[in-house]
Amino acid sequence: MSKERFFIAQVGRTVGLRGDLKLHLHTDFPEQFRPGVVLQSSRGALTLADYNPKRGTVRFEGYESAEAAKALTNARIYSDEEQTRTLCPLKDGEHYWFEIIGAEVYEGSERLGDVVEIQRMLETDYLLIHTDEALKQEGLPKEFLLPYIPRYILNFDAKAKRLSVRDAREILEAS
């Protein structure tokens, strides 16, 4: 059984002569990039030798020259749920995207649909919600975007995979 992987970064061009590479983050948790951590990539397992958040660079064990590091250019870096939970602790009230994806969305007692994806646009995360079949039969759009901000999000129950929202029906109707 394979574990679901989450795309967290992409390796860019080489920088300097010691095998440093630009790292383009696709995660809110840069603290998971610390020496000794083994990361899965599109090129196999990679052990982090160094991460410099100020320069946005990374170096991997066994790739400590510019020539060797070039082999990793454009590699995609992944994490899985277990590694994410271990390396990226959350504060109270925070949730991982993989917990929210698949959640049922309710406004009061009305089921609006299911979260199928989270998209980041500028500084705001948006939930892509596939509309409930009953609402689609009423002529409402098959999907809509809901900003993941306190104005709309009341509560998320991770165990029940249930997201309680407000004013989302208006967004659905206007979509």
C-alpha positions, -999 to +999 in steps of 0.1 A: +000+000+000+015+033-010+013+064+011-002+096-003+026+121-010+022+159-008+042+182-031+062+206-008+090+220-029+108+221-062+145+222-067+158+250-089+191+259-105+225+254-089+240+283-069+278+285-063+303+257-064+294+236-033+263+220-046+238+245-033+205+246-052+176+271-051+146+257-033+111+269-043+088+261-014+052+249-018+046+245+019+038+267+049+064+248+069+100+256+059+111+243+093+108+208+080+139+214+059+166+207+084+199+188+081+196+150+084+160+149+073+154+124+045+130+137+019+113+118-009+117+133-044+110+126-080+147+115-081+145+092-051+153+097-014+175+127-006+191+135+027+193+172+035+228+184+043+220+221+046+192+246+043+196+283+042+161+300+044+176+335+040+191+326+006+164+300-003+190+274-009+194+237+000+222+211-003+218+173-003+243+147+009+261+131-020+255+162-042+282+186-027+295+199-060+279+221-086+282+193-112+266+166-091+239+190-079+228+198-115+213+162-116+187+174-091+175+205-109+137+205-113+133+176-089+100+177-070+102+172-032+074+154-013+063+146+022+037+122+035+012+125+063+033+108+090+064+129+082+043+161+080+028+155+114+062+148+129+081+177+113+054+203+112+035+206+145+004+228+145-010+253+169-045+249+184-071+256+158-048+250+128-053+221+103-033+204+076-046+207+041-049+169+038-073+170+068-095+195+051-096+180+017-125+156+015-144+174+043-182+179+039-192+215+039-223+226+059-240+259+063-263+253+093-280+220+085-277+223+047-250+203+030-233+224+004-208+199-009-173+185-004-138+202-004-119+186-033-088+209-034-072+239-018-058+266-041-036+295-029-040+328-047-017+355-035-019+353+003-054+336+006-063+300+005-095+290-013-115+258-009-126+243-042-160+228-033-179+203-055-215+212-050-239+187-034-260+169-060-293+182-046-281+218-051-269+211-086-304+198-095-317+232-083-296+247-111-266+259-089-230+256-102-213+223-100-184+238-080-174+270-063-145+287-044-148+297-008-121+318+008-106+300+038-108+330+061-126+335+095-154+355+079-166+323+062-152+295+083-169+288+116-155+254+127-137+224+114-142+190+130-112+169+118-126+136+132-160+140+115-144+157+084-170+184+087-165+221+079-191+245+092-194+278+072-214+309+069-224+330+039-211+303+016-245+297+000-244+333-012-211+327-029-224+295-044-254+313-058-233+341-072-208+317-088 
